[in-house]
Amino acid sequence: SGFSSIGHMDTMLRRRHHIGHSKEGEEFIQNVFHALFLLFSGKEKSNLSICWLQYEISKVLQCLQRKKKKQLKAQGRKSKKLAKNLLKAPDNRNHLSLWKLYAYLEWLLGNIDDARKVFDTALGTAGTGGLKSPQLCSLSLLYAQLEVELLESLEGAVTSRAVHILTKLAESGPYVPYSGQVLSVNVLKARKTYEHALQDYLSRTPVSDQDQVSDANQLVNLVGCYALFQYLTVGIDAAVLIYAQTLEKLEAPGPQKCENTGESFGIQTFPTALETVTLLHTNLLRFHMKISVYPLNPLREALTEALKRYPSNQSLWRSYIHIQRKSHSASKARRFFDGVTRSTNSLEPWLFAIQAEQMRKKLIENVQRADVGEIHSTIPETGLTNRIIALFEHATQSENGTHCPLLWRMYLNFLV
């Protein structure tokens, strides 16, 4: 008992309750963390602390999604206590990644002012590495992204807190908390700094594998900060241009050959960077559409291109389904799903294709039931049901699908 609900069954509905973390399973996971904590020291211990805090944040996010205020309060108290205890450890006091997670936790719990204090303190003690410090870039990017999400429109965004954070990052000086204004001369200087930094990054070749990983992370943070900065100070087109230039540069097979493998610089060097930059791009487009009027096509094109290349990226699929729900014609999406499932062994396209059809079925049933009472039980919507069953059949026949418990449970759940 207790192990049934660990894993990813929390997306399925059981009557009206979501399946979450079961009590025994939760105790087991906490025991694992406590036991491992005694075995590690130094950098490994810090990495474990990060994993532990990320896990706690995932539970807070789950409470937020379910809109359970009581549960959120209790979970928030536990998670904050753990975060503070982890930060008290001598090794972790100057660990920016942990401070970043703690600030993010406070933000999720709705304590915006407390979160800002944590962010400002962390940035103040982080030194003056500027754009050359990966951790500082990562911290500033998250802080700026969260601030941008509070904006209701782009009017006056040039003097917002987010622009202040990104400008200070480019200045490479000591961080000063936001005082309510940003000088336009500083914005101009910062833009030049970002431009040069990005050019330098895209034209250099990493030496070792270790460099490659840190370079890829740093490139993502740099592109994210620069694009967000341009978005707030110039507009959406300027931000999209940076993503387009970066993707073009990373996809192009460069003339430099790596000595040991003979592979060209570019897509092989930064595969994860490419995927993450694509995600930042689509997320920014989605956010912009939420706060202002903007055509759907650029986002749809970006998502279809990205999903052909990364068919197992769940965040991209979620965004794709989200925008397809707005369209009344299902045929385009169906053709796209069909094309992707034929060209890849990933199971995600099947799962999301099924989810998209189930959402459509639910929508149609809701419309049919409106104000008619019990009539819906005598006129079932069979076309979509048959389509969903056919999708399940094909998915369970694929090599990965045969061995996927989630897929079989979804199929049984649907038939019931």
KEDO-63350 format. One record per residue (C-alpha): residue number from 0; residue in one letter; x, y, z. Coordinates in nm, 3 decimals. Layout:
# residues N
(pt NUM; 'A'; (X; Y; Z))
...
This chain:
# residues 416
(pt 0; 'S'; (0.000; 0.000; 0.000))
(pt 1; 'G'; (0.112; 0.357; -0.050))
(pt 2; 'F'; (0.302; 0.307; -0.370))
(pt 3; 'S'; (0.001; 0.302; -0.598))
(pt 4; 'S'; (-0.022; 0.678; -0.631))
(pt 5; 'I'; (0.345; 0.765; -0.660))
(pt 6; 'G'; (0.434; 0.850; -1.015))
(pt 7; 'H'; (0.221; 1.034; -1.260))
(pt 8; 'M'; (-0.134; 0.919; -1.205))
(pt 9; 'D'; (-0.235; 1.259; -1.070))
(pt 10; 'T'; (-0.369; 1.371; -1.409))
(pt 11; 'M'; (-0.656; 1.125; -1.401))
(pt 12; 'L'; (-0.988; 1.193; -1.234))
(pt 13; 'R'; (-1.137; 0.944; -0.994))
(pt 14; 'R'; (-1.499; 1.048; -0.945))
(pt 15; 'R'; (-1.457; 1.412; -0.851))
(pt 16; 'H'; (-1.121; 1.388; -0.678))
(pt 17; 'H'; (-0.781; 1.412; -0.834))
(pt 18; 'I'; (-0.542; 1.138; -0.735))
(pt 19; 'G'; (-0.258; 1.312; -0.554))
(pt 20; 'H'; (0.031; 1.196; -0.340))
(pt 21; 'S'; (-0.079; 0.924; -0.102))
(pt 22; 'K'; (0.022; 0.954; 0.263))
(pt 23; 'E'; (0.243; 0.644; 0.279))
(pt 24; 'G'; (0.408; 0.729; -0.052))
(pt 25; 'E'; (0.483; 1.080; 0.074))
(pt 26; 'E'; (0.641; 0.940; 0.394))
(pt 27; 'F'; (0.855; 0.707; 0.185))
(pt 28; 'I'; (0.986; 0.995; -0.030))
(pt 29; 'Q'; (1.063; 1.211; 0.275))
(pt 30; 'N'; (1.250; 0.918; 0.434))
(pt 31; 'V'; (1.458; 0.875; 0.118))
(pt 32; 'F'; (1.558; 1.244; 0.125))
(pt 33; 'H'; (1.645; 1.232; 0.497))
(pt 34; 'A'; (1.853; 0.915; 0.454))
(pt 35; 'L'; (2.041; 1.049; 0.150))
(pt 36; 'F'; (2.107; 1.380; 0.320))
(pt 37; 'L'; (2.335; 1.216; 0.575))
(pt 38; 'L'; (2.543; 1.045; 0.305))
(pt 39; 'F'; (2.639; 1.349; 0.097))
(pt 40; 'S'; (2.855; 1.653; 0.150))
(pt 41; 'G'; (2.970; 1.959; -0.044))
(pt 42; 'K'; (2.836; 2.010; -0.394))
(pt 43; 'E'; (2.637; 1.684; -0.401))
(pt 44; 'K'; (2.456; 1.787; -0.084))
(pt 45; 'S'; (2.369; 2.125; -0.238))
(pt 46; 'N'; (2.235; 1.952; -0.550))
(pt 47; 'L'; (2.025; 1.722; -0.334))
(pt 48; 'S'; (1.890; 2.026; -0.145))
(pt 49; 'I'; (1.783; 2.174; -0.480))
(pt 50; 'C'; (1.602; 1.851; -0.578))
(pt 51; 'W'; (1.427; 1.840; -0.243))
(pt 52; 'L'; (1.307; 2.199; -0.266))
(pt 53; 'Q'; (1.194; 2.149; -0.627))
(pt 54; 'Y'; (0.987; 1.852; -0.510))
(pt 55; 'E'; (0.827; 2.066; -0.237))
(pt 56; 'I'; (0.747; 2.337; -0.493))
(pt 57; 'S'; (0.581; 2.078; -0.719))
(pt 58; 'K'; (0.341; 1.997; -0.432))
(pt 59; 'V'; (0.263; 2.365; -0.379))
(pt 60; 'L'; (0.190; 2.399; -0.753))
(pt 61; 'Q'; (-0.044; 2.099; -0.727))
(pt 62; 'C'; (-0.240; 2.268; -0.446))
(pt 63; 'L'; (-0.259; 2.588; -0.652))
(pt 64; 'Q'; (-0.393; 2.402; -0.955))
(pt 65; 'R'; (-0.665; 2.240; -0.747))
(pt 66; 'K'; (-0.752; 2.572; -0.577))
(pt 67; 'K'; (-0.742; 2.412; -0.231))
(pt 68; 'K'; (-0.666; 2.701; 0.004))
(pt 69; 'K'; (-0.650; 2.505; 0.328))
(pt 70; 'Q'; (-0.416; 2.246; 0.181))
(pt 71; 'L'; (-0.203; 2.520; 0.023))
(pt 72; 'K'; (-0.158; 2.694; 0.359))
(pt 73; 'A'; (-0.048; 2.375; 0.535))
(pt 74; 'Q'; (0.180; 2.271; 0.248))
(pt 75; 'G'; (0.324; 2.623; 0.230))
(pt 76; 'R'; (0.419; 2.617; 0.598))
(pt 77; 'K'; (0.596; 2.280; 0.561))
(pt 78; 'S'; (0.779; 2.380; 0.245))
(pt 79; 'K'; (0.895; 2.715; 0.386))
(pt 80; 'K'; (1.024; 2.548; 0.702))
(pt 81; 'L'; (1.227; 2.304; 0.493))
(pt 82; 'A'; (1.360; 2.582; 0.268))
(pt 83; 'K'; (1.478; 2.787; 0.568))
(pt 84; 'N'; (1.646; 2.483; 0.725))
(pt 85; 'L'; (1.826; 2.402; 0.399))
(pt 86; 'L'; (1.949; 2.762; 0.365))
(pt 87; 'K'; (2.085; 2.759; 0.722))
(pt 88; 'A'; (2.341; 2.492; 0.627))
(pt 89; 'P'; (2.687; 2.656; 0.596))
(pt 90; 'D'; (2.742; 2.516; 0.243))
(pt 91; 'N'; (2.413; 2.657; 0.117))
(pt 92; 'R'; (2.427; 3.012; 0.251))
(pt 93; 'N'; (2.570; 3.156; -0.069))
(pt 94; 'H'; (2.405; 2.904; -0.302))
(pt 95; 'L'; (2.212; 3.124; -0.547))
(pt 96; 'S'; (2.007; 2.839; -0.697))
(pt 97; 'L'; (1.861; 2.761; -0.354))
(pt 98; 'W'; (1.785; 3.127; -0.283))
(pt 99; 'K'; (1.615; 3.144; -0.622))
(pt 100; 'L'; (1.390; 2.846; -0.537))
(pt 101; 'Y'; (1.308; 2.988; -0.194))
(pt 102; 'A'; (1.206; 3.324; -0.346))
(pt 103; 'Y'; (0.997; 3.141; -0.608))
(pt 104; 'L'; (0.825; 2.942; -0.331))
(pt 105; 'E'; (0.733; 3.265; -0.146))
(pt 106; 'W'; (0.601; 3.410; -0.474))
(pt 107; 'L'; (0.383; 3.104; -0.542))
(pt 108; 'L'; (0.237; 3.127; -0.192))
(pt 109; 'G'; (0.128; 3.483; -0.272))
(pt 110; 'N'; (0.385; 3.657; -0.048))
(pt 111; 'I'; (0.504; 3.888; -0.327))
(pt 112; 'D'; (0.676; 4.145; -0.102))
(pt 113; 'D'; (0.862; 3.875; 0.094))
(pt 114; 'A'; (0.967; 3.710; -0.232))
(pt 115; 'R'; (1.099; 4.043; -0.364))
(pt 116; 'K'; (1.303; 4.091; -0.045))
(pt 117; 'V'; (1.457; 3.743; -0.089))
(pt 118; 'F'; (1.534; 3.811; -0.458))
(pt 119; 'D'; (1.685; 4.153; -0.377))
(pt 120; 'T'; (1.897; 4.010; -0.094))
(pt 121; 'A'; (2.021; 3.725; -0.314))
(pt 122; 'L'; (2.107; 3.964; -0.600))
(pt 123; 'G'; (2.276; 4.202; -0.355))
(pt 124; 'T'; (2.504; 3.932; -0.214))
(pt 125; 'A'; (2.572; 3.763; -0.550))
(pt 126; 'G'; (2.860; 3.988; -0.645))
(pt 127; 'T'; (2.918; 4.172; -0.972))
(pt 128; 'G'; (2.955; 3.890; -1.224))
(pt 129; 'G'; (2.685; 4.040; -1.447))
(pt 130; 'L'; (2.612; 3.854; -1.769))
(pt 131; 'K'; (2.917; 3.631; -1.718))
(pt 132; 'S'; (2.771; 3.464; -1.409))
(pt 133; 'P'; (2.527; 3.185; -1.506))
(pt 134; 'Q'; (2.361; 3.171; -1.162))
(pt 135; 'L'; (2.313; 3.548; -1.149))
(pt 136; 'C'; (2.159; 3.546; -1.499))
(pt 137; 'S'; (1.926; 3.261; -1.406))
(pt 138; 'L'; (1.816; 3.436; -1.085))
(pt 139; 'S'; (1.754; 3.769; -1.262))
(pt 140; 'L'; (1.563; 3.597; -1.545))
(pt 141; 'L'; (1.319; 3.426; -1.307))
(pt 142; 'Y'; (1.272; 3.745; -1.103))
(pt 143; 'A'; (1.205; 3.949; -1.418))
(pt 144; 'Q'; (0.968; 3.684; -1.562))
(pt 145; 'L'; (0.761; 3.679; -1.243))
(pt 146; 'E'; (0.745; 4.060; -1.239))
(pt 147; 'V'; (0.637; 4.069; -1.604))
(pt 148; 'E'; (0.350; 3.830; -1.529))
(pt 149; 'L'; (0.209; 4.092; -1.291))
(pt 150; 'L'; (0.186; 4.350; -1.573))
(pt 151; 'E'; (-0.161; 4.408; -1.713))
(pt 152; 'S'; (-0.039; 4.585; -2.028))
(pt 153; 'L'; (0.286; 4.705; -2.182))
(pt 154; 'E'; (0.211; 5.072; -2.113))
(pt 155; 'G'; (0.478; 5.208; -1.882))
(pt 156; 'A'; (0.667; 4.877; -1.890))
(pt 157; 'V'; (0.991; 5.065; -1.969))
(pt 158; 'T'; (1.010; 5.190; -1.612))
(pt 159; 'S'; (0.890; 4.866; -1.450))
(pt 160; 'R'; (1.074; 4.663; -1.189))
(pt 161; 'A'; (1.151; 4.393; -1.448))
(pt 162; 'V'; (1.342; 4.640; -1.667))
(pt 163; 'H'; (1.532; 4.762; -1.360))
(pt 164; 'I'; (1.640; 4.404; -1.278))
(pt 165; 'L'; (1.755; 4.331; -1.636))
(pt 166; 'T'; (1.934; 4.668; -1.666))
(pt 167; 'K'; (2.122; 4.616; -1.339))
(pt 168; 'L'; (2.227; 4.268; -1.456))
(pt 169; 'A'; (2.383; 4.416; -1.771))
(pt 170; 'E'; (2.565; 4.687; -1.574))
(pt 171; 'S'; (2.772; 4.427; -1.380))
(pt 172; 'G'; (2.777; 4.655; -1.077))
(pt 173; 'P'; (2.641; 4.599; -0.727))
(pt 174; 'Y'; (2.263; 4.545; -0.729))
(pt 175; 'V'; (2.044; 4.827; -0.595))
(pt 176; 'P'; (1.677; 4.753; -0.517))
(pt 177; 'Y'; (1.412; 4.914; -0.740))
(pt 178; 'S'; (1.324; 5.273; -0.646))
(pt 179; 'G'; (1.039; 5.332; -0.891))
(pt 180; 'Q'; (1.220; 5.459; -1.199))
(pt 181; 'V'; (1.467; 5.346; -1.467))
(pt 182; 'L'; (1.688; 5.598; -1.651))
(pt 183; 'S'; (1.663; 5.578; -2.030))
(pt 184; 'V'; (2.041; 5.622; -2.066))
(pt 185; 'N'; (2.089; 5.304; -1.859))
(pt 186; 'V'; (1.841; 5.120; -2.084))
(pt 187; 'L'; (2.040; 5.219; -2.394))
(pt 188; 'K'; (2.370; 5.109; -2.238))
(pt 189; 'A'; (2.218; 4.779; -2.127))
(pt 190; 'R'; (2.085; 4.709; -2.477))
(pt 191; 'K'; (2.437; 4.748; -2.624))
(pt 192; 'T'; (2.583; 4.524; -2.353))
(pt 193; 'Y'; (2.327; 4.250; -2.421))
(pt 194; 'E'; (2.383; 4.271; -2.794))
(pt 195; 'H'; (2.762; 4.230; -2.762))
(pt 196; 'A'; (2.731; 3.954; -2.501))
(pt 197; 'L'; (2.499; 3.749; -2.724))
(pt 198; 'Q'; (2.723; 3.792; -3.031))
(pt 199; 'D'; (3.024; 3.677; -2.826))
(pt 200; 'Y'; (2.838; 3.371; -2.701))
(pt 201; 'L'; (2.713; 3.263; -3.041))
(pt 202; 'S'; (3.055; 3.295; -3.202))
(pt 203; 'R'; (3.259; 3.100; -2.947))
(pt 204; 'T'; (3.324; 2.725; -2.947))
(pt 205; 'P'; (3.322; 2.530; -2.618))
(pt 206; 'V'; (3.632; 2.331; -2.529))
(pt 207; 'S'; (3.516; 2.038; -2.316))
(pt 208; 'D'; (3.184; 1.863; -2.251))
(pt 209; 'Q'; (3.161; 2.032; -1.911))
(pt 210; 'D'; (3.201; 2.373; -2.077))
(pt 211; 'Q'; (2.939; 2.272; -2.329))
(pt 212; 'V'; (2.673; 2.214; -2.062))
(pt 213; 'S'; (2.744; 2.536; -1.872))
(pt 214; 'D'; (2.769; 2.730; -2.200))
(pt 215; 'A'; (2.431; 2.595; -2.312))
(pt 216; 'N'; (2.268; 2.698; -1.981))
(pt 217; 'Q'; (2.430; 3.038; -1.992))
(pt 218; 'L'; (2.321; 3.094; -2.352))
(pt 219; 'V'; (1.958; 3.016; -2.263))
(pt 220; 'N'; (1.964; 3.259; -1.968))
(pt 221; 'L'; (2.130; 3.529; -2.175))
(pt 222; 'V'; (1.883; 3.496; -2.465))
(pt 223; 'G'; (1.591; 3.489; -2.219))
(pt 224; 'C'; (1.707; 3.806; -2.041))
(pt 225; 'Y'; (1.786; 3.993; -2.364))
(pt 226; 'A'; (1.457; 3.899; -2.533))
(pt 227; 'L'; (1.254; 3.994; -2.225))
(pt 228; 'F'; (1.444; 4.323; -2.202))
(pt 229; 'Q'; (1.367; 4.400; -2.568))
(pt 230; 'Y'; (1.003; 4.296; -2.522))
(pt 231; 'L'; (0.957; 4.545; -2.237))
(pt 232; 'T'; (1.156; 4.833; -2.387))
(pt 233; 'V'; (1.083; 4.799; -2.763))
(pt 234; 'G'; (0.802; 4.547; -2.821))
(pt 235; 'I'; (0.712; 4.190; -2.914))
(pt 236; 'D'; (0.866; 4.202; -3.263))
(pt 237; 'A'; (1.209; 4.295; -3.124))
(pt 238; 'A'; (1.194; 4.000; -2.881))
(pt 239; 'V'; (1.082; 3.755; -3.151))
(pt 240; 'L'; (1.370; 3.875; -3.370))
(pt 241; 'I'; (1.625; 3.775; -3.102))
(pt 242; 'Y'; (1.474; 3.427; -3.071))
(pt 243; 'A'; (1.474; 3.392; -3.450))
(pt 244; 'Q'; (1.840; 3.498; -3.479))
(pt 245; 'T'; (1.948; 3.265; -3.197))
(pt 246; 'L'; (1.760; 2.965; -3.336))
(pt 247; 'E'; (1.896; 3.032; -3.685))
(pt 248; 'K'; (2.251; 3.053; -3.553))
(pt 249; 'L'; (2.218; 2.738; -3.342))
(pt 250; 'E'; (2.058; 2.536; -3.621))
(pt 251; 'A'; (2.318; 2.635; -3.882))
(pt 252; 'P'; (2.601; 2.380; -3.906))
(pt 253; 'G'; (2.904; 2.599; -3.842))
(pt 254; 'P'; (3.242; 2.569; -4.014))
(pt 255; 'Q'; (3.419; 2.475; -3.691))
(pt 256; 'K'; (3.463; 2.103; -3.632))
(pt 257; 'C'; (3.499; 1.961; -3.283))
(pt 258; 'E'; (3.836; 1.788; -3.265))
(pt 259; 'N'; (3.731; 1.460; -3.104))
(pt 260; 'T'; (3.395; 1.388; -3.271))
(pt 261; 'G'; (3.422; 1.575; -3.599))
(pt 262; 'E'; (3.073; 1.711; -3.545))
(pt 263; 'S'; (2.997; 2.065; -3.648))
(pt 264; 'F'; (2.922; 2.337; -3.394))
(pt 265; 'G'; (2.552; 2.421; -3.358))
(pt 266; 'I'; (2.266; 2.183; -3.315))
(pt 267; 'Q'; (2.486; 1.902; -3.178))
(pt 268; 'T'; (2.651; 2.137; -2.928))
(pt 269; 'F'; (2.337; 2.294; -2.789))
(pt 270; 'P'; (2.046; 2.049; -2.842))
(pt 271; 'T'; (1.891; 2.126; -2.503))
(pt 272; 'A'; (1.956; 2.499; -2.543))
(pt 273; 'L'; (1.764; 2.497; -2.870))
(pt 274; 'E'; (1.466; 2.328; -2.708))
(pt 275; 'T'; (1.464; 2.563; -2.409))
(pt 276; 'V'; (1.497; 2.875; -2.625))
(pt 277; 'T'; (1.200; 2.751; -2.833))
(pt 278; 'L'; (1.001; 2.711; -2.512))
(pt 279; 'L'; (1.088; 3.064; -2.396))
(pt 280; 'H'; (0.981; 3.194; -2.738))
(pt 281; 'T'; (0.640; 3.022; -2.738))
(pt 282; 'N'; (0.574; 3.115; -2.374))
(pt 283; 'L'; (0.642; 3.482; -2.447))
(pt 284; 'L'; (0.404; 3.475; -2.745))
(pt 285; 'R'; (0.134; 3.314; -2.530))
(pt 286; 'F'; (0.180; 3.575; -2.258))
(pt 287; 'H'; (0.168; 3.862; -2.510))
(pt 288; 'M'; (-0.157; 3.728; -2.656))
(pt 289; 'K'; (-0.303; 3.726; -2.306))
(pt 290; 'I'; (-0.233; 4.094; -2.235))
(pt 291; 'S'; (-0.282; 4.245; -2.582))
(pt 292; 'V'; (-0.428; 4.184; -2.927))
(pt 293; 'Y'; (-0.195; 3.971; -3.141))
(pt 294; 'P'; (-0.257; 3.718; -3.422))
(pt 295; 'L'; (-0.257; 3.348; -3.337))
(pt 296; 'N'; (-0.063; 3.239; -3.643))
(pt 297; 'P'; (0.296; 3.318; -3.528))
(pt 298; 'L'; (0.240; 3.109; -3.214))
(pt 299; 'R'; (0.078; 2.822; -3.405))
(pt 300; 'E'; (0.366; 2.814; -3.656))
(pt 301; 'A'; (0.631; 2.829; -3.384))
(pt 302; 'L'; (0.464; 2.542; -3.197))
(pt 303; 'T'; (0.416; 2.315; -3.500))
(pt 304; 'E'; (0.780; 2.367; -3.605))
(pt 305; 'A'; (0.904; 2.301; -3.252))
(pt 306; 'L'; (0.691; 1.989; -3.202))
(pt 307; 'K'; (0.816; 1.831; -3.524))
(pt 308; 'R'; (1.164; 1.865; -3.380))
(pt 309; 'Y'; (1.086; 1.787; -3.014))
(pt 310; 'P'; (0.788; 1.547; -3.023))
(pt 311; 'S'; (0.830; 1.448; -2.658))
(pt 312; 'N'; (0.822; 1.797; -2.506))
(pt 313; 'Q'; (0.513; 1.804; -2.285))
(pt 314; 'S'; (0.506; 2.182; -2.226))
(pt 315; 'L'; (0.497; 2.248; -2.600))
(pt 316; 'W'; (0.215; 1.995; -2.647))
(pt 317; 'R'; (0.017; 2.158; -2.366))
(pt 318; 'S'; (0.047; 2.496; -2.534))
(pt 319; 'Y'; (-0.051; 2.344; -2.869))
(pt 320; 'I'; (-0.366; 2.184; -2.727))
(pt 321; 'H'; (-0.450; 2.507; -2.548))
(pt 322; 'I'; (-0.449; 2.712; -2.870))
(pt 323; 'Q'; (-0.627; 2.439; -3.070))
(pt 324; 'R'; (-0.919; 2.451; -2.829))
(pt 325; 'K'; (-0.990; 2.802; -2.957))
(pt 326; 'S'; (-1.027; 2.680; -3.315))
(pt 327; 'H'; (-1.354; 2.526; -3.435))
(pt 328; 'S'; (-1.192; 2.311; -3.703))
(pt 329; 'A'; (-1.029; 1.998; -3.570))
(pt 330; 'S'; (-0.902; 1.865; -3.904))
(pt 331; 'K'; (-0.577; 2.066; -3.911))
(pt 332; 'A'; (-0.478; 1.952; -3.562))
(pt 333; 'R'; (-0.571; 1.592; -3.644))
(pt 334; 'R'; (-0.354; 1.592; -3.957))
(pt 335; 'F'; (-0.067; 1.737; -3.755))
(pt 336; 'F'; (-0.100; 1.475; -3.477))
(pt 337; 'D'; (-0.117; 1.203; -3.741))
(pt 338; 'G'; (0.201; 1.329; -3.909))
(pt 339; 'V'; (0.395; 1.350; -3.584))
(pt 340; 'T'; (0.289; 1.006; -3.457))
(pt 341; 'R'; (0.405; 0.849; -3.785))
(pt 342; 'S'; (0.747; 1.010; -3.772))
(pt 343; 'T'; (0.843; 0.942; -3.409))
(pt 344; 'N'; (0.849; 0.664; -3.149))
(pt 345; 'S'; (0.764; 0.907; -2.866))
(pt 346; 'L'; (0.446; 0.832; -2.679))
(pt 347; 'E'; (0.364; 1.195; -2.594))
(pt 348; 'P'; (0.202; 1.277; -2.932))
(pt 349; 'W'; (-0.040; 0.983; -2.885))
(pt 350; 'L'; (-0.127; 1.083; -2.528))
(pt 351; 'F'; (-0.188; 1.446; -2.622))
(pt 352; 'A'; (-0.385; 1.352; -2.936))
(pt 353; 'I'; (-0.614; 1.144; -2.714))
(pt 354; 'Q'; (-0.639; 1.426; -2.460))
(pt 355; 'A'; (-0.731; 1.678; -2.733))
(pt 356; 'E'; (-1.014; 1.453; -2.860))
(pt 357; 'Q'; (-1.141; 1.389; -2.508))
(pt 358; 'M'; (-1.157; 1.765; -2.445))
(pt 359; 'R'; (-1.349; 1.810; -2.770))
(pt 360; 'K'; (-1.591; 1.533; -2.669))
(pt 361; 'K'; (-1.647; 1.693; -2.330))
(pt 362; 'L'; (-1.713; 2.029; -2.494))
(pt 363; 'I'; (-1.970; 1.881; -2.736))
(pt 364; 'E'; (-2.142; 1.689; -2.457))
(pt 365; 'N'; (-2.168; 2.005; -2.246))
(pt 366; 'V'; (-2.331; 2.188; -2.537))
(pt 367; 'Q'; (-2.573; 1.901; -2.603))
(pt 368; 'R'; (-2.675; 1.881; -2.237))
(pt 369; 'A'; (-2.755; 2.249; -2.202))
(pt 370; 'D'; (-3.114; 2.304; -2.084))
(pt 371; 'V'; (-3.240; 1.972; -2.225))
(pt 372; 'G'; (-3.233; 1.758; -1.914))
(pt 373; 'E'; (-3.179; 1.387; -1.964))
(pt 374; 'I'; (-3.193; 1.374; -2.344))
(pt 375; 'H'; (-2.814; 1.337; -2.379))
(pt 376; 'S'; (-2.818; 0.982; -2.248))
(pt 377; 'T'; (-3.024; 0.866; -2.545))
(pt 378; 'I'; (-2.822; 1.046; -2.816))
(pt 379; 'P'; (-2.456; 0.970; -2.747))
(pt 380; 'E'; (-2.184; 1.137; -2.955))
(pt 381; 'T'; (-2.049; 0.820; -3.119))
(pt 382; 'G'; (-1.819; 0.969; -3.384))
(pt 383; 'L'; (-1.569; 1.109; -3.134))
(pt 384; 'T'; (-1.596; 0.803; -2.911))
(pt 385; 'N'; (-1.498; 0.577; -3.202))
(pt 386; 'R'; (-1.214; 0.811; -3.296))
(pt 387; 'I'; (-1.077; 0.809; -2.940))
(pt 388; 'I'; (-1.099; 0.429; -2.921))
(pt 389; 'A'; (-0.915; 0.403; -3.255))
(pt 390; 'L'; (-0.641; 0.634; -3.119))
(pt 391; 'F'; (-0.609; 0.419; -2.805))
(pt 392; 'E'; (-0.588; 0.104; -3.019))
(pt 393; 'H'; (-0.312; 0.247; -3.240))
(pt 394; 'A'; (-0.123; 0.388; -2.940))
(pt 395; 'T'; (-0.128; 0.061; -2.746))
(pt 396; 'Q'; (0.000; -0.123; -3.054))
(pt 397; 'S'; (0.308; 0.100; -3.080))
(pt 398; 'E'; (0.625; -0.035; -2.919))
(pt 399; 'N'; (0.638; 0.219; -2.635))
(pt 400; 'G'; (0.261; 0.223; -2.588))
(pt 401; 'T'; (0.242; -0.148; -2.516))
(pt 402; 'H'; (0.455; -0.096; -2.206))
(pt 403; 'C'; (0.297; 0.226; -2.079))
(pt 404; 'P'; (0.075; 0.168; -1.771))
(pt 405; 'L'; (-0.066; 0.522; -1.792))
(pt 406; 'L'; (-0.193; 0.463; -2.146))
(pt 407; 'W'; (-0.366; 0.135; -2.051))
(pt 408; 'R'; (-0.524; 0.295; -1.744))
(pt 409; 'M'; (-0.649; 0.587; -1.951))
(pt 410; 'Y'; (-0.796; 0.341; -2.203))
(pt 411; 'L'; (-0.975; 0.139; -1.933))
(pt 412; 'N'; (-1.090; 0.461; -1.768))
(pt 413; 'F'; (-1.235; 0.584; -2.097))
(pt 414; 'L'; (-1.416; 0.256; -2.172))
(pt 415; 'V'; (-1.570; 0.253; -1.824))
